């Protein structure tokens, strides 16, 4: 945390809440506050054009969509998103469909994060008249352990330093943002490294199936995730820290076809690759998610590797709890929501962390060259398709539908 700034100058302003970061978490918090008549300021280091195009997650769980819908934030999503009712595991040379909707009556929504961010920033800034500053630089937090916290930043247009006094700071600016930098050592960050990488690919190619595909293969995991009628997200297991330059297009498609091949399914539909980047698989959790008047949400507080497609859902859960808690505190003087915020979020966070680790064992267990590990992995997979109890347990975690966390 930066030292306390000098006495307030003419450039000082005041908002009840300053929200750092215009991703799904920050914009959802901002929209909840605006709907309740609570003023806030959103600060974002990137441009509006950038955040509306940045490729990110695309799977939203049904409870999260309903949470957005209750807050008037799901109109365009409900019109345009695809509903998925099953996924497919490919192993032993065949495809095995897992229909979680038949089992539970629930489904997943596929809606790329850039579209959700576009919807949320439009609702916040253009419809609800919320204050937002794009392209800010050198964001610093001050006096978080007092009742007069502040945020300072450099205005991108004038180059002047601005100071914003507030009651609370919502830190939704990711792992490398000012919120994390302001935390003292007493706030613990625990981390789990999987020791593997994923080559993340975006292909200008129609999906090869109307569902997510998980390929378990001795050469490594592969994943197929539909994003739109003409765009598909793919993943390929690779060494951590690998160079995307080691993966020319021909090699990518050869490995995808091999790892996702099933004798009873057609080959993948190929196309131009729009993106290649290597993700080193790891999770982390900041605990507690509160320091003084700073409350963390989304990737600023926790990361779950894309293994389980849980990241955006956790960010939205944080935002619902944080936005509602701030409204209760500032509009009604009720502190219960904020007092219990960290504990309430972390119950779901830790459950999703555990599921990510379990699922990693399924995805990567056949590719380590260990026949015993491969054998137990295949036994787990077969159990999903032979045991109703195992199938129900998997579906509950996959969909995030537990009755309580």
C-alpha positions, 0 to 999 in steps of 0.5 A: 500500500502506498503512503498516505497522499498529501492533503487534498487538492483541487483534483480530489474527488469523492465517491462512496465506492471506487471499483478497480478493474472493468472485467465481469466482477468489477462491472457487475459490482458497479451495476449493482451499486448504480441500480441501488442509487449508490455512486461509484467510480470504475477505474480501468487501465485498458481502453474500452475497445480492448476490454470488449475484445480481449479473449477470455472464458466463455462458460457460464453456469446456470446459477450465475446467469440467473443471478445476472438476470435478477439484476437486469444484466442478462438481457442480451445474454439470454437472447444470444447465448448457446445452451449446452446440455452435455459434454463428451469424454474421448478415451479408449478411441471412442466418444462418451457423451455425458448428458448432465441436463438429462441427469439434473435438469440444469445446463451450461450457457456459452457466452464469450466473456468479451460479449458479457463485458460489452453488455455490462459496460454498456449497461453501467456507463451508457444506460445507468450513467455510471462513472468510468475512467479508461486508460488510467495509469499508476494506480495506487491505494492509500489508507486502506486500514482507516475509515478514509481510504483513497485511490490515486491515479494518473489521468491519461489525457492530462497526465495529472495525478488524481485523488479519489476519497471513498468509503470502500475499494472493490479490488477487481483488477486481477493478479497484477493489479494495484489491489494485490500490490497493496496487500500486506504480508499478513494476507496469505496467498496459497498456490498450487502448481500443476506442473503442466502447460496448456497451449490455448488456441482460438480457431476461425473454424466452426465447432466440430460438435455441439458440445465441449470435448475432452480428449484423454490421450497418451500424447496429452490432453486436448480440449474443444470448446465451442464459442460461436458458429464460426469460432472454436476454442481449443487447448493442447497440453504442453510443457510449462513455459513452452514457446508458442513458436514451437507449435506451427499450425500443421503441428497443432492440427495434427495433435488436435486430430490425434488427441481428439480422435474417436472411431465413432466421430468425424474428424475435427473441422479445421481453420485459421488459428487466430491465437496461440498462447501458453498457459502454465496451469496453477491455482491460487487463493488470497485469504482473507479476501478483505484487508481494511476497506479493500475487498477483493473479487475475481482474479485479484482474490483467486485463480482457478486454472481453466481446467474446470472452466470456473473462473468467470463464475467465481468472479460473478459469485464474488460480485453478487455478494460484494455488490449486495453487501456494499449496498446494504452497508451504504444504503441501510447501515447493515454490515452483515454482508460485508462482515461475512463476505470473505468467508461466504466467497471462499466456501465456493472458491475452495470447492471449485479449487478441489474440483479443478485438481480432481479434474486435472487428474482425469485430464492428464492421468494418461499422459505421464508415461505411468501405466498405473496412473493411466489405469486408475484414470481410465477406471475413474472415467469408466465409473462416470458412465457406469455408476449413477452415483458417480455421475450425479456427483460429477454433474453437481460439481461440473454445474456448480449446483450444490445446495450450499457451499 
